[in-house]
Amino acid sequence: MRKALLALAATAGLVMAGEQFAMSDADRAMYAEMLEANPAEIMLEEGGEKLAELCGGVAGLAKYLGVSEDDLPKYIAGFPRYVEKLGAVVQLDQVMQVMMKENGHAPFKLSSKEMFAMLAYVKSLANEEKINIDVNADEHIKAAYVLGKEVFETKRGGRGLACLSCHSSDVIGSVLRTQPLPDLGKQVSGGTWPAYRMTKSSLRTLQRRFQGCMNNALLAVIPIGSKEMVALEVYVTNMAKGGEIAIPGLKR
C-alpha cells in the first residue's frame, strides 16, 4: 500500500512531508474561527426550508419513513439503509427525491447544492446520536456492504489505486498534498458529512468527497446515488459505527 501511495505522489508531482506541514498557521486560525461559526449553518437553514416546502417538513419525512418524529433521529442515524418503498439501499437524499416527485415537485439533482443542504439538514436532526447502521439487517444491506468493500479495495485506473491505497493501516497518518491521510473510522466520516470544506468554500456530502478523491487519483468517477456509490458509503459509514453524528462537519 505504501508503495502505491508513493507512486501516486511521484506521478502527480506531490510531496510527502511531516505532519507539521499539514496546515498553515493562517488555516489553523481560520479553522478555529469556523468551529465557532460554521458557514454551513445557514445552508442547513435553507435545507430545512426546502424540506418543509417540498416534503412536508420533519413530520412529512417521518411519516414517509414509517417512524414517529421522536424516533426519527435514531432512524436517520442508521442510513444508508434498505427502504422497502424504494426497493433499494439508499441514502436520505434519494428518499427526498422520491418524496418531491410524489408531492408534484421536480426533484433536485443529487449533486445540487439544494440537495446537499437538504441532506445536511436532515442528517443534523440526528446530531449527538450514535451511528447505528446495521449491515446485517437484511440481505439487501448485506449485499451493499460486500459491494462497498469491493469498491473500497479494488484498484482502478492507470495508477492502480484504490480507496484502500490511502486509507489502509500502514499509510494512515502519512501526509499527502499537505493533508494527513485519515483513519475514516476514527474520523467518523460517516457522521461528519455533509461538511463545509474550507478549500472549496462550499457544503459537500460524503459521496461528493468520494468523487473528489477519485478525480484526484485519476480514477473513473462513480456517479452520486449509484448502487456502487451508496454501497461505498455503507462500507465507510460502518467503519464509524458507534461514533457520534455531528452535522455540519468542518473539513479543510
Residue frames relative to the residue before (quaternion, step in Angstrom):
aa qw qx qy qz dx dy dz
M 1.0000 0.0000 0.0000 0.0000 0.00 0.00 0.00
R 0.6569 0.5055 -0.3190 0.4595 3.56 0.92 -0.88
K 0.6108 0.5528 -0.3457 0.4492 3.59 1.07 -0.74
A 0.6586 0.5040 -0.3059 0.4677 3.57 0.99 -0.87
L 0.6467 0.5219 -0.3191 0.4557 3.56 0.99 -0.82
L 0.6574 0.4987 -0.3091 0.4728 3.58 0.97 -0.84
A 0.6120 0.5417 -0.3451 0.4615 3.55 1.11 -0.66
L 0.6229 0.5310 -0.3291 0.4709 3.56 1.05 -0.79
A 0.6628 0.5110 -0.3061 0.4538 3.56 0.89 -0.94
A 0.6852 0.4952 -0.2892 0.4492 3.57 0.93 -0.90
T 0.7241 0.4501 -0.2655 0.4502 3.58 0.78 -0.98
A 0.7136 0.4259 -0.2600 0.4917 3.59 1.13 -0.55
G 0.4684 -0.6807 0.4481 0.3412 3.58 1.25 -0.05
L 0.4116 0.7216 -0.4563 0.3187 3.56 1.14 0.63
V 0.3624 -0.7389 0.5364 0.1871 3.55 -1.29 0.36
M 0.2486 -0.7192 0.6282 0.1624 3.54 -0.98 0.89
A 0.0599 0.8214 -0.5593 0.0942 3.58 -0.74 0.99
G 0.6495 -0.4982 0.3966 0.4155 3.53 -1.34 0.08
E 0.6541 -0.5490 0.3510 0.3841 3.56 -1.17 0.56
Q 0.5663 0.6202 -0.3937 0.3737 3.59 1.12 -0.51
F 0.6812 0.4718 -0.2890 0.4793 3.60 1.23 -0.36
A 0.4327 0.7472 -0.4326 0.2594 3.58 1.28 -0.02
M 0.8092 0.0142 0.0099 0.5872 3.61 1.05 -0.59
S 0.4316 -0.7033 0.5007 0.2616 3.56 -0.88 0.93
D 0.6568 -0.4955 0.3800 0.4227 3.57 -1.28 0.30
A 0.6367 0.5308 -0.3275 0.4535 3.58 1.03 -0.80
D 0.6576 0.4996 -0.3065 0.4733 3.57 1.00 -0.83
R 0.6282 0.5346 -0.3344 0.4558 3.57 1.03 -0.77
A 0.6517 0.5070 -0.3117 0.4702 3.58 0.99 -0.85
M 0.6515 0.5088 -0.3107 0.4692 3.57 0.99 -0.85
Y 0.6337 0.5369 -0.3224 0.4541 3.57 1.00 -0.87
A 0.6577 0.5108 -0.3068 0.4608 3.58 0.92 -0.93
E 0.6542 0.5130 -0.3090 0.4619 3.57 0.99 -0.83
M 0.6923 0.4821 -0.2797 0.4583 3.57 0.95 -0.89
L 0.5523 0.5925 -0.3989 0.4299 3.58 1.17 -0.41
E 0.6793 0.4749 -0.2719 0.4889 3.54 1.15 -0.69
A 0.7955 0.0680 -0.0129 0.6019 3.58 1.14 -0.63
N 0.1259 -0.8255 0.5489 0.0366 3.56 0.33 1.30
P 0.4581 -0.7102 0.4601 0.2721 3.63 -0.65 1.07
A 0.6163 0.5829 -0.3432 0.4031 3.57 1.16 -0.53
E 0.4796 0.6853 -0.4426 0.3231 3.60 1.21 -0.32
I 0.6598 0.5000 -0.3142 0.4646 3.58 0.98 -0.80
M 0.6174 0.5381 -0.3356 0.4655 3.56 1.15 -0.61
L 0.6049 0.5411 -0.3509 0.4670 3.58 1.11 -0.63
E 0.6249 0.5357 -0.3350 0.4586 3.57 1.01 -0.80
E 0.6488 0.5069 -0.3097 0.4757 3.55 0.99 -0.85
G 0.6359 0.5307 -0.3215 0.4589 3.57 1.04 -0.78
G 0.6423 0.5198 -0.3165 0.4659 3.56 1.04 -0.77
E 0.6370 0.5232 -0.3205 0.4667 3.56 1.05 -0.76
K 0.6536 0.5026 -0.3082 0.4745 3.57 1.00 -0.82
L 0.6253 0.5359 -0.3392 0.4547 3.59 1.01 -0.78
A 0.6636 0.5030 -0.3017 0.4644 3.57 0.96 -0.88
E 0.6899 0.5034 -0.2721 0.4435 3.56 0.96 -0.93
L 0.8192 0.3148 -0.1129 0.4658 3.56 0.85 -1.01
C 0.8013 0.2742 -0.1202 0.5180 3.58 1.14 -0.56
G 0.5642 -0.6214 0.3897 0.3790 3.60 1.21 0.13
G 0.5786 -0.6363 0.3596 0.3620 3.55 1.20 0.49
V 0.7918 -0.2894 0.2305 0.4860 3.53 -1.31 -0.37
A 0.6382 0.5323 -0.3279 0.4492 3.59 0.99 -0.83
G 0.6586 0.5133 -0.3044 0.4585 3.57 0.99 -0.85
L 0.6541 0.5093 -0.3107 0.4650 3.57 0.97 -0.84
A 0.6524 0.5166 -0.3155 0.4560 3.58 0.91 -0.91
K 0.6554 0.5145 -0.3093 0.4583 3.56 0.94 -0.90
Y 0.6590 0.5151 -0.3131 0.4498 3.57 0.92 -0.90
L 0.7152 0.4386 -0.2442 0.4863 3.58 1.01 -0.81
G 0.4601 -0.7247 0.4174 0.2981 3.57 1.28 -0.12
V 0.5992 0.5160 -0.3818 0.4784 3.56 1.10 0.71
S 0.5557 -0.5844 0.4589 0.3730 3.57 -1.24 0.31
E 0.6258 -0.5310 0.4008 0.4070 3.57 -1.22 0.37
D 0.6240 0.5457 -0.3368 0.4465 3.57 1.09 -0.69
D 0.7290 0.4225 -0.2302 0.4870 3.57 1.05 -0.79
L 0.4623 0.7284 -0.4231 0.2768 3.59 1.25 -0.31
P 0.6485 0.5241 -0.3575 0.4207 3.68 0.78 -0.82
K 0.6747 0.4816 -0.2983 0.4732 3.59 0.88 -0.90
Y 0.6360 0.5285 -0.3250 0.4590 3.57 1.04 -0.77
I 0.6295 0.5367 -0.3214 0.4608 3.58 1.01 -0.85
A 0.6474 0.5455 -0.3102 0.4326 3.58 1.04 -0.81
G 0.6577 0.5033 -0.3094 0.4674 3.60 1.28 -0.08
F 0.5236 0.6315 -0.4176 0.3908 3.60 1.26 0.13
P 0.4888 -0.1523 -0.8590 0.0017 1.49 -2.26 1.21
R 0.0030 0.7889 -0.6135 0.0360 3.55 -1.14 0.71
Y 0.5755 -0.5602 0.4562 0.3832 3.56 -1.32 0.23
V 0.0988 -0.7731 0.6258 0.0282 3.56 -0.85 1.05
E 0.4235 -0.7541 0.4434 0.2354 3.54 -0.39 1.26
K 0.6193 0.5616 -0.3507 0.4219 3.61 0.97 -0.77
L 0.7423 0.3872 -0.2036 0.5076 3.55 1.08 -0.73
G 0.3553 -0.7768 0.4582 0.2458 3.56 1.28 -0.26
A 0.7227 0.3674 -0.2325 0.5374 3.56 1.15 0.57
V 0.4963 -0.5722 0.5429 0.3627 3.52 -1.37 0.22
V 0.0420 0.8308 -0.5449 0.1050 3.56 -0.58 1.17
Q 0.4100 -0.6228 0.5904 0.3090 3.49 -1.42 0.15
L 0.6968 -0.5143 0.3152 0.3881 3.57 -1.23 0.42
D 0.6004 0.5640 -0.3805 0.4204 3.61 1.04 -0.55
Q 0.6394 0.5149 -0.3265 0.4685 3.58 1.10 -0.64
V 0.5902 0.5471 -0.3540 0.4764 3.56 1.13 -0.65
M 0.6946 0.4775 -0.2813 0.4587 3.58 0.87 -0.92
Q 0.5716 0.5722 -0.3793 0.4494 3.59 1.11 -0.56
V 0.6779 0.4825 -0.2830 0.4771 3.57 0.89 -0.98
M 0.6366 0.5299 -0.3297 0.4530 3.59 0.98 -0.80
M 0.6355 0.5290 -0.3280 0.4569 3.58 0.96 -0.85
K 0.6701 0.5001 -0.2991 0.4598 3.55 0.89 -0.95
E 0.6772 0.4900 -0.2949 0.4629 3.59 0.90 -0.89
N 0.6852 0.4582 -0.2747 0.4951 3.59 1.19 -0.54
G 0.5996 -0.6209 0.3355 0.3774 3.57 1.29 0.25
H 0.5799 0.5707 -0.3771 0.4425 3.59 1.22 0.39
A 0.5022 -0.6153 0.5058 0.3367 3.54 -1.17 0.56
P 0.3967 -0.7457 0.4760 0.2450 3.63 -0.55 1.08
F 0.4802 -0.6244 0.5267 0.3196 3.55 -1.16 0.62
K 0.5264 -0.5919 0.4939 0.3586 3.56 -1.17 0.51
L 0.5780 -0.6056 0.4189 0.3516 3.57 -1.08 0.69
S 0.7010 0.4619 -0.2559 0.4792 3.58 1.19 -0.54
S 0.5132 0.6720 -0.4018 0.3515 3.59 1.29 0.06
K 0.5933 -0.5749 0.4244 0.3705 3.56 -1.19 0.53
E 0.5992 0.5634 -0.3609 0.4396 3.59 1.12 -0.63
M 0.6914 0.4595 -0.2858 0.4787 3.57 0.92 -0.87
F 0.5822 0.5596 -0.3716 0.4581 3.58 1.08 -0.64
A 0.6732 0.5019 -0.2885 0.4602 3.56 0.96 -0.94
M 0.6540 0.5095 -0.3124 0.4638 3.58 0.97 -0.84
L 0.6578 0.5014 -0.3145 0.4659 3.57 0.94 -0.87
A 0.6397 0.5247 -0.3263 0.4571 3.57 0.97 -0.84
Y 0.6518 0.5116 -0.3243 0.4563 3.59 0.91 -0.86
V 0.6872 0.4874 -0.2952 0.4506 3.58 0.80 -1.00
K 0.6735 0.4761 -0.3127 0.4712 3.61 0.89 -0.81
S 0.6128 0.5592 -0.3560 0.4301 3.60 1.10 -0.60
L 0.5270 0.6204 -0.4101 0.4113 3.59 1.23 -0.33
A 0.7083 0.4334 -0.2434 0.5013 3.57 1.24 -0.52
N 0.2904 0.7756 -0.5155 0.2199 3.61 1.20 0.27
E 0.8071 0.2033 -0.2447 0.4974 3.53 -1.05 1.06
E 0.5134 0.5744 -0.4460 0.4555 3.59 1.28 0.08
K 0.4460 -0.6542 0.5360 0.2930 3.56 -1.24 0.44
I 0.5168 -0.6120 0.4897 0.3442 3.59 -1.01 0.77
N 0.0230 -0.8353 0.5486 -0.0290 3.58 -0.65 1.10
I 0.1661 0.8025 -0.5523 0.1527 3.57 1.09 0.66
D 0.1551 -0.7887 0.5918 0.0596 3.58 -0.94 0.94
V 0.1763 -0.8298 0.5232 0.0816 3.58 -0.13 1.26
N 0.6692 0.4414 -0.3113 0.5103 3.58 1.29 0.16
A 0.3614 0.7826 -0.4523 0.2289 3.58 1.29 0.17
D 0.7932 -0.0886 0.0968 0.5946 3.60 1.00 -0.77
E 0.7013 -0.4780 0.3230 0.4188 3.56 -1.27 0.23
H 0.6303 0.5628 -0.3355 0.4164 3.58 1.09 -0.67
I 0.7025 0.4348 -0.2694 0.4947 3.58 0.86 -0.93
K 0.5790 0.5646 -0.3753 0.4531 3.60 1.12 -0.56
A 0.6745 0.4881 -0.2877 0.4734 3.56 0.94 -0.93
A 0.6325 0.5327 -0.3288 0.4561 3.57 1.04 -0.77
Y 0.6322 0.5330 -0.3250 0.4590 3.58 1.00 -0.81
V 0.6557 0.5101 -0.3055 0.4654 3.57 0.93 -0.94
L 0.6616 0.4928 -0.3003 0.4788 3.58 0.96 -0.89
G 0.6481 0.5276 -0.3204 0.4460 3.58 0.96 -0.83
K 0.6314 0.5206 -0.3218 0.4762 3.56 1.04 -0.79
E 0.6391 0.5248 -0.3182 0.4635 3.56 1.02 -0.81
V 0.6549 0.5006 -0.3111 0.4730 3.59 0.92 -0.89
F 0.6606 0.5290 -0.2988 0.4410 3.58 0.96 -0.90
E 0.7843 0.3759 -0.1676 0.4642 3.57 0.95 -0.89
T 0.6061 0.5932 -0.3587 0.3902 3.61 1.16 -0.44
K 0.3619 -0.7267 0.5474 0.2030 3.56 -0.84 1.04
R 0.0122 -0.8009 0.5973 -0.0397 3.55 -0.94 0.93
G 0.7571 0.4275 -0.2695 0.4140 3.55 -1.31 0.11
G 0.7217 -0.4771 0.3143 0.3909 3.50 -1.34 0.24
R 0.6879 0.4663 -0.2794 0.4809 3.58 1.17 -0.52
G 0.3914 -0.7486 0.4628 0.2687 3.56 1.25 -0.12
L 0.4135 0.7203 -0.4527 0.3245 3.57 0.99 0.86
A 0.1330 -0.7469 0.6450 0.0923 3.52 -1.31 0.48
C 0.6825 -0.4208 0.3639 0.4740 3.59 -1.27 0.09
L 0.6394 0.5613 -0.3114 0.4233 3.55 1.02 -0.88
S 0.5565 0.6322 -0.3905 0.3717 3.59 1.13 -0.58
C 0.7728 0.3118 -0.1638 0.5280 3.58 1.09 -0.72
H 0.7671 0.3533 -0.1831 0.5032 3.59 1.22 -0.19
S 0.4116 0.6679 -0.5104 0.3522 3.57 1.11 0.62
S 0.6786 -0.5305 0.3252 0.3902 3.57 -1.20 0.48
D 0.6900 0.5049 -0.2998 0.4231 3.60 1.06 -0.60
V 0.7431 0.3459 -0.2465 0.5171 3.61 1.21 -0.07
I 0.4416 0.6914 -0.4629 0.3357 3.61 1.23 -0.20
G 0.7512 0.3425 -0.2784 0.4907 3.55 -0.86 1.00
S 0.5395 0.5753 -0.4106 0.4576 3.58 1.24 -0.32
V 0.3586 -0.7410 0.5288 0.2069 3.57 -1.15 0.56
L 0.0014 0.7853 -0.6173 0.0480 3.54 -0.81 1.08
R 0.8301 -0.0159 -0.0383 0.5560 3.58 -0.75 1.08
T 0.6981 -0.5110 0.2178 0.4518 3.54 0.97 1.08
Q 0.6876 0.4546 -0.2994 0.4806 3.63 1.18 0.17
P 0.4418 -0.6683 0.5225 0.2918 3.61 -0.91 0.88
L 0.4278 -0.6856 0.5227 0.2716 3.58 -0.94 0.85
P 0.2925 -0.8311 0.4530 0.1362 3.59 -0.48 1.19
D 0.4462 -0.5789 0.5993 0.3265 3.48 -1.41 0.30
L 0.3634 -0.7876 0.4535 0.2048 3.59 -0.29 1.24
G 0.6281 0.5250 -0.3382 0.4643 3.57 1.17 -0.51
K 0.7059 0.4552 -0.2654 0.4734 3.57 0.78 -1.03
Q 0.6496 0.5052 -0.3087 0.4769 3.57 1.15 -0.60
V 0.2944 -0.7787 0.4876 0.2631 3.58 1.36 -0.25
S 0.0375 0.8412 -0.5360 0.0609 3.56 0.86 1.00
G 0.6620 0.5222 -0.3082 0.4405 3.57 1.02 -0.75
G 0.7659 0.3525 -0.1931 0.5019 3.60 1.21 -0.32
T 0.7003 0.4444 -0.2754 0.4861 3.61 1.25 0.07
W 0.6324 0.4126 -0.3448 0.5577 3.55 1.30 0.35
P 0.4261 -0.1055 -0.8950 0.0796 1.67 -2.09 1.43
A 0.0746 -0.7951 0.6017 -0.0130 3.50 -1.15 0.80
Y 0.4597 -0.6349 0.5358 0.3139 3.53 -1.29 0.39
R 0.2050 -0.7796 0.5832 0.1005 3.57 -0.72 1.10
M 0.4200 -0.7352 0.4785 0.2326 3.55 -0.55 1.20
T 0.6972 0.4860 -0.2844 0.4438 3.59 0.92 -0.87
K 0.7266 0.3832 -0.2322 0.5209 3.59 1.22 -0.36
S 0.2867 -0.7895 0.4901 0.2329 3.58 1.32 -0.24
S 0.6718 0.4497 -0.3030 0.5046 3.55 0.97 0.85
L 0.5307 -0.5965 0.5019 0.3327 3.52 -1.37 0.31
R 0.0311 -0.8041 0.5934 -0.0210 3.57 -0.87 0.99
T 0.3780 -0.6999 0.5557 0.2416 3.56 -1.21 0.56
L 0.6770 -0.4800 0.3536 0.4315 3.56 -1.27 0.21
Q 0.6672 0.4931 -0.3147 0.4612 3.59 0.92 -0.84
R 0.6227 0.5133 -0.3455 0.4788 3.60 1.06 -0.62
R 0.6264 0.5182 -0.3365 0.4753 3.59 1.07 -0.67
F 0.5970 0.5484 -0.3585 0.4629 3.58 1.04 -0.74
Q 0.6555 0.5211 -0.3130 0.4482 3.56 0.93 -0.90
G 0.6290 0.5395 -0.3316 0.4510 3.56 1.01 -0.78
C 0.6418 0.5155 -0.3137 0.4733 3.56 1.01 -0.85
M 0.6564 0.5147 -0.3122 0.4547 3.57 0.92 -0.91
N 0.6505 0.5203 -0.3100 0.4582 3.55 0.96 -0.87
N 0.6651 0.5098 -0.2993 0.4563 3.59 0.94 -0.90
A 0.7171 0.4284 -0.2394 0.4949 3.56 1.10 -0.71
L 0.4400 -0.7205 0.4248 0.3267 3.57 1.35 0.13
L 0.3870 0.6843 -0.5091 0.3505 3.54 1.01 0.93
A 0.5690 -0.5362 0.4719 0.4075 3.56 -1.21 0.40
V 0.3720 -0.7632 0.4903 0.1965 3.58 -0.72 1.10
I 0.3432 -0.7416 0.5467 0.1828 3.57 -0.79 1.08
P 0.4957 -0.6869 0.4399 0.2981 3.64 -0.83 0.92
I 0.5325 -0.5951 0.5001 0.3349 3.56 -1.15 0.70
G 0.8050 0.2754 -0.2114 0.4810 3.56 -0.96 0.87
S 0.5006 0.6429 -0.4384 0.3793 3.59 1.23 -0.12
K 0.6798 -0.4863 0.3556 0.4183 3.55 -1.26 0.40
E 0.6777 0.5008 -0.2864 0.4560 3.57 0.98 -0.90
M 0.6759 0.4944 -0.3045 0.4539 3.58 0.94 -0.85
V 0.6400 0.5020 -0.3272 0.4810 3.59 0.98 -0.78
A 0.6375 0.5275 -0.3239 0.4588 3.58 1.00 -0.81
L 0.6292 0.5236 -0.3312 0.4694 3.58 1.02 -0.77
E 0.6515 0.4970 -0.3192 0.4760 3.60 1.00 -0.76
V 0.5878 0.5547 -0.3628 0.4639 3.59 1.08 -0.68
Y 0.6892 0.4994 -0.2827 0.4424 3.57 0.81 -1.03
V 0.7005 0.4590 -0.2688 0.4758 3.57 0.87 -0.97
T 0.6307 0.5270 -0.3393 0.4576 3.61 1.00 -0.73
N 0.6376 0.5341 -0.3305 0.4461 3.57 1.01 -0.76
M 0.5651 0.5935 -0.3827 0.4265 3.60 1.15 -0.53
A 0.7543 0.3781 -0.1844 0.5041 3.55 1.12 -0.76
K 0.2723 0.7912 -0.5122 0.1937 3.60 1.22 0.28
G 0.7572 0.3090 -0.2633 0.5117 3.55 -0.82 1.03
G 0.5677 0.5838 -0.3814 0.4376 3.57 1.27 -0.26
E 0.5094 -0.6781 0.4462 0.2857 3.55 -1.13 0.59
I 0.4224 -0.6966 0.5260 0.2441 3.56 -0.97 0.91
A 0.0691 0.7785 -0.6171 0.0917 3.56 -0.94 0.98
I 0.1126 0.8073 -0.5567 0.1604 3.56 -0.04 1.38
P 0.5552 -0.2351 -0.7964 0.0463 1.60 -1.82 1.70
G 0.4444 -0.6595 0.5323 0.2901 3.52 -1.14 0.67
L 0.2760 -0.7175 0.6050 0.2075 3.53 -1.33 0.06
K 0.0030 0.8148 -0.5757 0.0681 3.54 -0.58 1.20
R 0.5637 -0.5999 0.4429 0.3554 3.51 -1.14 0.62
